[in-house]
Amino acid sequence: MATVGERVIALLRLHSEGMTDGELARALGKRRPHINRVCLGLAKKGLLERRVVGGILRNFLVDPPPSLFEPSLSDEHPWTWEGHVQEQVARFLEERGWEIQRKADTAKKEPGQDLVARFPGTPRLLWVTVKGYPQGTSKTSPATQARHWFKQAIFDILDWRGRDQAVALAVALPEKEVYRKLADRVRYLQPMLRFSFLWVREDGGVEVDGGLG
């Protein structure tokens, strides 16, 4: 199924005169604030331009438009890097109506929740701990290091559930066999701690395991 961003790009291909956020929202059946965030994100990626025409802000497709998911040639990180996992999950949540309230700087190892999201018009709040997949060191294999990172993520869930009984919790991980096996081993904790796994695939897709509260 096409994402909202892909649908925005498709619409703008048909409207060389550009479209406002409101026009896009009506055409796609979405809220204007949601479309505004999507367009800002696409503009940041260089996929569209936002220009004022006749006193009205309109969105124009870049010509020729780059691929929506074409990786940056300057990006030296693999798809399993924590920053990429975080971005894909944030995008996944926004496409489903969530508002991202916090996005930690993973490169600087900023403490706290890696993602905090709220569903508009409701008290639903989601805290996400994000882990990538390690490349290993001369003394530690990637699989061994991944087990340590997984344990850290589960400890985050234990800690956060103790702090707040109402918030929805999730662990975001790249789709790797080591993590899948570890998740199966702690499956019994999910109903007790009420958390979900968010599996990020290499193609950017995200699978929800356990619901989002």
Secondary structure per residue as TSV (DSSP state, phi and psi in degrees):
chain	resnum	aa	ss	phi	psi
A	1	M	-	360.0	134.4
A	2	A	-	-67.3	142.4
A	3	T	-	-78.4	169.5
A	4	V	H	-62.7	-40.0
A	5	G	H	-60.3	-42.6
A	6	E	H	-65.8	-36.3
A	7	R	H	-70.3	-36.2
A	8	V	H	-62.1	-47.3
A	9	I	H	-58.4	-44.2
A	10	A	H	-62.2	-40.8
A	11	L	H	-66.4	-43.4
A	12	L	H	-66.5	-25.4
A	13	R	H	-63.7	-26.9
A	14	L	T	-92.2	-5.9
A	15	H	-	-130.7	84.5
A	16	S	T	-65.0	-20.1
A	17	E	T	-79.5	-1.9
A	18	G	-	83.0	167.2
A	19	M	B	-141.5	146.7
A	20	T	-	-80.3	166.5
A	21	D	H	-59.9	-39.0
A	22	G	H	-64.6	-41.9
A	23	E	H	-64.4	-41.7
A	24	L	H	-64.3	-41.6
A	25	A	H	-61.3	-44.6
A	26	R	H	-66.1	-41.2
A	27	A	H	-66.4	-32.2
A	28	L	H	-99.6	-4.8
A	29	G	T	69.1	34.9
A	30	K	-	-118.8	165.1
A	31	R	-	-73.7	145.5
A	32	R	H	-61.1	-42.2
A	33	P	H	-59.8	-34.3
A	34	H	H	-65.0	-47.2
A	35	I	H	-64.1	-37.3
A	36	N	H	-59.2	-44.8
A	37	R	H	-65.4	-40.8
A	38	V	H	-62.9	-44.8
A	39	C	H	-66.7	-38.9
A	40	L	H	-61.7	-40.7
A	41	G	H	-65.4	-41.1
A	42	L	H	-67.6	-36.8
A	43	A	H	-66.3	-38.4
A	44	K	H	-63.5	-32.6
A	45	K	T	-82.4	-3.7
A	46	G	T	81.6	18.3
A	47	L	S	-89.2	-24.4
A	48	L	E	-146.4	163.2
A	49	E	E	-115.0	142.9
A	50	R	E	-113.7	110.9
A	51	R	E	-127.0	146.9
A	52	V	E	-86.3	122.6
A	53	V	E	-125.6	117.9
A	54	G	T	60.6	33.1
A	55	G	T	82.3	4.6
A	56	I	E	-121.6	132.0
A	57	L	E	-77.6	123.3
A	58	R	E	-125.4	154.4
A	59	N	E	-102.6	132.1
A	60	F	E	-125.8	137.2
A	61	L	E	-72.2	135.8
A	62	V	-	-67.5	139.7
A	63	D	S	-120.2	116.6
A	64	P	S	-81.6	145.8
A	65	P	-	-72.1	132.5
A	66	P	-	-70.8	163.9
A	67	S	-	-63.3	138.9
A	68	L	T	-60.2	-32.2
A	69	F	T	-119.6	19.3
A	70	E	-	-69.7	121.5
A	71	P	-	-67.8	149.2
A	72	S	-	-69.7	135.3
A	73	L	T	-68.1	-20.9
A	74	S	T	-87.0	-5.1
A	75	D	-	-83.6	110.2
A	76	E	-	-91.5	-1.6
A	77	H	S	-86.2	144.1
A	78	P	-	-73.8	167.1
A	79	W	T	-64.1	-20.1
A	80	T	T	-84.0	-1.9
A	81	W	S	-61.7	143.0
A	82	E	H	-54.6	-40.6
A	83	G	H	-62.5	-39.4
A	84	H	H	-68.1	-42.2
A	85	V	H	-59.8	-44.1
A	86	Q	H	-60.6	-45.8
A	87	E	H	-63.0	-42.2
A	88	Q	H	-65.7	-39.1
A	89	V	H	-68.8	-41.9
A	90	A	H	-60.3	-43.5
A	91	R	H	-63.5	-43.2
A	92	F	H	-58.4	-44.9
A	93	L	H	-67.1	-43.7
A	94	E	H	-63.2	-37.6
A	95	E	H	-64.3	-20.2
A	96	R	T	-106.0	17.1
A	97	G	T	97.4	-5.6
A	98	W	-	-73.9	148.9
A	99	E	E	-104.3	122.7
A	100	I	E	-79.0	118.3
A	101	Q	E	-99.0	-22.2
A	102	R	E	-149.1	137.9
A	103	K	E	-137.0	106.0
A	104	A	-	-66.9	152.1
A	105	D	-	-82.1	96.8
A	106	T	G	-68.0	-31.6
A	107	A	G	-63.4	-31.1
A	108	K	G	-96.9	7.0
A	109	K	T	56.3	42.5
A	110	E	-	-61.1	129.7
A	111	P	-	-73.0	167.3
A	112	G	S	95.2	-168.4
A	113	Q	-	-64.9	136.8
A	114	D	S	-74.8	-32.1
A	115	L	E	-140.6	137.9
A	116	V	E	-127.5	125.6
A	117	A	E	-131.4	147.9
A	118	R	E	-127.4	141.3
A	119	F	-	-89.6	120.7
A	120	P	T	-54.3	138.6
A	121	G	T	78.9	3.7
A	122	T	S	-135.7	164.5
A	123	P	-	-83.6	6.5
A	124	R	-	-65.8	121.4
A	125	L	E	-125.5	139.4
A	126	L	E	-126.1	128.8
A	127	W	E	-110.8	132.8
A	128	V	E	-125.4	131.1
A	129	T	E	-101.5	130.6
A	130	V	E	-116.2	133.5
A	131	K	-	-130.2	144.0
A	132	G	-	-95.6	-161.7
A	133	Y	-	-117.3	124.9
A	134	P	-	-69.9	155.9
A	135	Q	-	-92.7	-6.9
A	136	G	-	82.7	171.4
A	137	T	-	-130.5	-178.5
A	138	S	S	-65.5	-21.5
A	139	K	S	-109.9	-16.1
A	140	T	S	-129.1	129.3
A	141	S	-	-74.5	156.0
A	142	P	H	-56.1	-40.7
A	143	A	H	-64.3	-41.1
A	144	T	H	-65.3	-44.2
A	145	Q	H	-66.5	-35.4
A	146	A	H	-62.3	-36.2
A	147	R	H	-63.3	-38.6
A	148	H	H	-65.6	-42.2
A	149	W	H	-65.4	-37.5
A	150	F	H	-63.5	-43.3
A	151	K	H	-60.6	-38.9
A	152	Q	H	-62.4	-40.3
A	153	A	H	-64.6	-42.5
A	154	I	H	-66.9	-35.2
A	155	F	H	-65.1	-37.5
A	156	D	H	-56.0	-45.3
A	157	I	H	-62.2	-45.1
A	158	L	H	-59.5	-45.8
A	159	D	H	-63.6	-47.5
A	160	W	H	-68.9	-36.0
A	161	R	H	-65.4	-33.9
A	162	G	H	-66.7	-29.8
A	163	R	H	-79.1	-35.5
A	164	D	-	-146.1	119.0
A	165	Q	S	-83.4	-13.7
A	166	A	S	-99.1	-27.4
A	167	V	S	-67.3	145.4
A	168	A	E	-81.4	142.6
A	169	L	E	-125.5	149.4
A	170	A	E	-152.8	150.5
A	171	V	E	-111.7	122.4
A	172	A	E	-104.2	126.8
A	173	L	E	-140.4	151.0
A	174	P	E	-72.1	149.8
A	175	E	-	-72.0	94.1
A	176	K	-	-131.1	144.0
A	177	E	H	-57.8	-40.0
A	178	V	H	-58.6	-46.5
A	179	Y	H	-67.0	-38.2
A	180	R	H	-61.2	-43.6
A	181	K	H	-66.4	-39.6
A	182	L	H	-66.0	-39.1
A	183	A	H	-62.4	-40.3
A	184	D	H	-61.8	-34.0
A	185	R	H	-72.0	-24.7
A	186	V	T	-109.1	16.9
A	187	R	G	-56.8	-32.9
A	188	Y	G	-64.3	-18.3
A	189	L	G	-81.3	-21.1
A	190	Q	H	-58.2	-50.2
A	191	P	H	-67.3	-26.7
A	192	M	H	-77.3	-44.4
A	193	L	H	-92.9	-12.6
A	194	R	T	55.9	67.6
A	195	F	E	-136.3	165.6
A	196	S	E	-122.3	160.2
A	197	F	E	-105.3	136.6
A	198	L	E	-115.2	108.5
A	199	W	E	-95.5	120.3
A	200	V	E	-99.1	123.5
A	201	R	-	-89.8	166.2
A	202	E	T	-62.6	-30.4
A	203	D	T	-81.6	2.4
A	204	G	S	95.7	-9.1
A	205	G	-	-70.2	156.8
A	206	V	E	-128.8	130.4
A	207	E	E	-108.3	130.0
A	208	V	E	-95.6	124.7
A	209	D	E	-117.1	97.2
A	210	G	S	118.2	-2.1
A	211	G	-	80.3	170.9
A	212	L	-	-120.1	36.2
A	213	G	-	78.9	360.0
